[in-house]
Amino acid sequence: MIKHDYDSLAQGTLFDIQRFSIHDGPGIRTLVFFKGCPLRCLWCDNPESLVSTPELGFSIQNCIGCGQCFKVCPTGAIKDDEERVDRRKCIVCGRCAEVCYARALTIIGRTYTVEEVIAEVKKDIMFYRRSGGGVTVSGGEPLAQPEFLEALLRGLRSENVHIAIETTGYAREEVIRKIFPLIDLILYDIKHMDSEKHRQYTGVGNERIHHNARVAAGLGIPIIIRVPVIPGYNDSEANIRATVLFAQELGGVREFHLLPYHRLGQSKYRKLGRKYPLEGVKPPSQQQIEQLAKMVESYGLKCRIGG
């Protein structure tokens, strides 16, 4: 039996493993999406990441009306309407998804072992090495599953894989100090510099996030600050400038990324039976984004539009 210096059987909940990505870090990457997040950003484009447990999704455009789901549901949670699922009755047993040949009903999220994730990652190691890529753990919020995350990171390090983390930094400081030294690159999301507005838009204040950013900078790990640009919420020049000054204060910030708001995740809300919070909000104009990027670069930071 092969012995590891990490717990290969540690378990966590993921909602996706995406191969051959060219975003969220250098080179060709595998993105590992953790399920569960302590924030509730109004503009979240991965609503399936918010809840830490598996969920049932329904895509009406895939439904062929075969009626098999009605027959197997043990709680009577399947309805004959566009929503299809009475989520007050649904126990996410997965029986309806098992018989849904058209994949209109699917279970989002499942338990993985570290061993399973490593096996998936190893399929692409030659692409990482040729392109300077690696693995990015994202979410949701990876730090919300610290034991599983630590075991996974140690497993990835044993394979000599470059590791990036996309994070809000919203975790206990002891988690930060244990996890971040295992990371090669931190993609650190800053939503808003005003704590009260941050609480209004995300459900939590930003004090812990800013404190942990300082802790991360003190560990000497390369950091890229990333700001989602949401019209009417955090897209003012004053807020972006304040974020740039914070990035300068940290030291060690490699780049500054502006992530323009988009509505690509809107259909996911319908799939989960939720209302889209930013109905009617339009993406920022290219001119506005370019002006903000020029302002960022005027402070001596390399700025990139998009992740």
Secondary structure, 3 states (H helix, E strand, C coil): CCCCCCCCCCEEEEEEEEEEECCCCCCCEEEEEECCCCCCCCCCCCHHHCCCCCEEEECHHHCCCCCHHHHHCCCCCECCCCCCECCCCCCCCCHHHHHCCCCCEEEECEEEEHHHHHHHHHCCHHHHHHHCCEEEEECCCHHHCHHHHHHHHHHHHHCCCEEEEEECCCCCHHHHHHHHHHCCEEEEECCCCCHHHHHHHHCCCCHHHHHHHHHHHHCCCCEEEEEEECCCCCCCHHHHHHHHHHHHHHCCEEEEEEEECCCCCHHHHHHCCCCCCCCCCCCCCHHHHHHHHHHHHCCCCCEEECC
